[in-house]
Amino acid sequence: MSKNITPYKDSQLGKKQQVEQMFDTISGNYDSLNRMISLGTDQGWRKKVLKIVAEKNPDTILDIATGTGDMAILLSKTNATKITGLDLSAGMLEVGKGKIKALNLQNRIDMIQGDSENLPFEDNSFDAITVGFGIRNFENLEKGLSEILRVLKPNGIFIILETSVPTKFPFKQGYFFYTQNIMPFMGKLFSKDQKAYKYLSDSAKNFPFGQELNNILKKVGFINVQDRPQTMGIATIYSASK
């Protein structure tokens, strides 16, 4: 399992509250800084998630840790009639709502504030559930995954897009140099919360990936678990079913 990495080590708040505070703080420039830090590669990975989800032709989709709504907006390219984006951070959701309004997607995408470890939905509610770069922010990973399993419909699809660590030379060495030096430096230059981008790089480095995360998904009760490493392993797309 991952170490207990939190955004603010000197805070008395729990991880969940710290993550909410952090994303509220950086919400205003999160999109542009995220594009810069990922060198735009995250958009290609998201399109692969869209393709996997679209193949299942879902009617209802839940995007957890939706942030400013990038994944939810992209998933509007499916035939789904209702897409729900859920996030802890009111600040991130406000940015997302503005983007959704500008695209006139309010009738298809709802953005709601909520806790991934206590989802406000009935059992078997969604045909597809996605989490893009948010699962490592869960305070209790297995509890959050169990909640996702609960609200996913039988035969529904669950997709995780998350950072991972390359295992081969020289990509592994390059990855650690970038995440430990370049990424926090860029965050320091362009963000008013320097600790946020240190946390994002530290949590990425310490989060379980590949077979380790596959095993956790299986333990919780998911079936048909697969992982697809992306771009030399710096991210991974996981798919599972119920």
N, C-alpha and C positions, 0 to 999 in steps of 0.2 A: 504493500500500500504506500501511498505518497506520504511524505512528511507533512506535519501540520504547518503549512506555509500560510501566513496571513499578511495583508497589506501593511498594517501598522503594528509592529512588534511591541511597542510601548503602550498600546491601547488596551483598555479594560473590556472593550466590547468583544463579543464572539466573532468568529470569522464571517458569518452571514451579515451581521450589521456592518462590519468593516468593509466588506465587498460592496454593500449598498452605498455606503458613504463614499467610497473610492470612485465608483462609477458616476454618482451624482456630481462629484467634483470635476471629473474629466469629460463629462458628456458633451460639452460644447465643441471640443476639438477632437473628439475620439475618432470620428470617421476619417478625417484627413490624416491624422497621425498614424492611424492603423494602416491606411494604404501605403504610407511612406515606409513604415517599419517592415511591412510584409513585402515591400517592393511590388505590390499589386498582385502577387501570386495567390492571395486568398480568394480573389474573385474567380479564378479558374477552378479552384477547389469547390467553391460554392456551386458553380455550374454543374460539376459532376454530381453533387448531392441532388440538385434539381433533376438531373436525368434519371437517377436511381428512383427518386420519389415519383416522378411523372410516369414511369413505367408501370407503377402500381395503380395509377388512375384513382387517387384518393378523392373523396368528397369533402372530408374534414381533416384539417391539418393543425397540429399544435407545434409552434416553434418556441422552445424553452430557452431562457437566457437570450431573448430576442434582441436585447440592446436597443440600437436605433433602427431595428427592423430590416436590415439588409436581406437576411435570409427569408423573412416573411414576405417581403416585397418580391423577391426572386421567385418564390414558390407560387406567386399569383399567376405565373406562366403555366401552371398546371390547370387542370379542369376543376379543381376544388372550388366548391361554392362558398366555403367558410374557412378562413385561416385565422388562428388566434395566436398572437404573440404575447408571451408572458415574460416579465422581468421583475427583479427586485427593485431596480432603480427607477424612481419617478423621473429623474433628470434625463436618463437615456430614453425612456418612453416618450417624453415630450418631444425630443428631437425626432424620434421615429414617427410620431403622429403628424408632425409637420411634413415629413417626406411623403407619408401616405396620402395626406390631403392634397399635396401638390400633384400627385399622380392620379387623384380621383379614385382611390381604391378603398374609401371608407366603407363602402357597402360589402366588401369582401374580407377586409382585414380588421380585426379588433385587437387593440393593444391594451393589455390589462396588467396591473401590478399584482404580483403574487409570488409565493414561495414554492420553488421547485420540489421541496421536500414535504410539502403539504398542499398538493394541487387542488384547486377549488372546482373539481369536475367529478362527474359521476364515473363509475367503473365503465370500461369499454366505450369510451366517448369518441376516440379519434382513429381514423384509418391510417394516419401517418404522424409520427412525432420526430422532430429534429432538434438537435442541440449543436450550435456552431460556436466553438471556442468559448464554451461556458461551463462545461461539465467539471473542469478542474477547479471551479469556484464553489462547488457544492461543499457545504460544511460536513455533511455526512453522505458520502458517495453512495453507499448501498441503500440508504433510506431513499435518496432521490431517485435512484434507478428503480427501486421497488414501486414508488409512486408512478413513475412513467409506465411500468409494466401494468399497473392497475388500470390506468386510464386508456391504454392502447387496446384497440379491438382485437379479438382473435384473428390471426392471419394478417394483422396490420404490420407495418414496417417502422422500425426505429433506426434513425441514422444519427451518428455522432460524427462531427468533424472537429478534430482536436489536434493540437500540436503534439509532436512526438520527437524522439531523439534519434538522429541517424546513428547507425552502428558501424559503418564502414569508413575507413580512412580514404580521403582526407575530409569527408563531409562531416564526420563527428567533431573533429577538431575545429573546423570552420564554424560549425553550428555553435559550439560553446564560446568561441571568441565573439561571435556576433551577438548572441543573447546576453552575454555577461559584460560586454563593453559597448558595442555600437547601439544596441537597443536602449539601454538605460541612458546613454548619452543623448540620444535623440529625444527621449522623453524629458530629460532635464532641460534641453534647449527649448522645446516647444510646448511643454505642459506645465501647468501651475502646481501639479502634484508629482514631484519627482519619485516619491516612494511607490506610486502606482505602477510605474513601468519597471521598477526593480522587482516588485511583486509579480508582475505578469511574466517576466523572464524567469524568475526563481520557481514559480509554480509550474511553468512549462517544463523546466528541467527535471522537476521532482515528481511529476504526475505519472502514474502507471500507464504504459502504452503497449501496443502489440498484444502478444499472448497473455500478458498479465492482465490487461483490461478485458480481453476476451473471457478469461477465466472468471472475472468478477461478474460480467454480464451473465454467464452461464450459471453461476452460483445463485444469482438473484432469481433466475427462472427463464431468461430469454433463450430462444432456440435459433438455429440457423445463423449462428454468430460468425461473421467474417470481418477481416480487416484488410484494407487496401492502402498501403503506404503511398504517399504522394511526394514528388519532388525530392528524391533521394532520402525520403524518410523524415523530412522536417514537419510533416503533418500526416495524419492517417484518417481515412474514412472508415468507420465501423458500421456494419449493418446487422440487424437482428430482427427477430420476429417473436410472436406470441402464439 
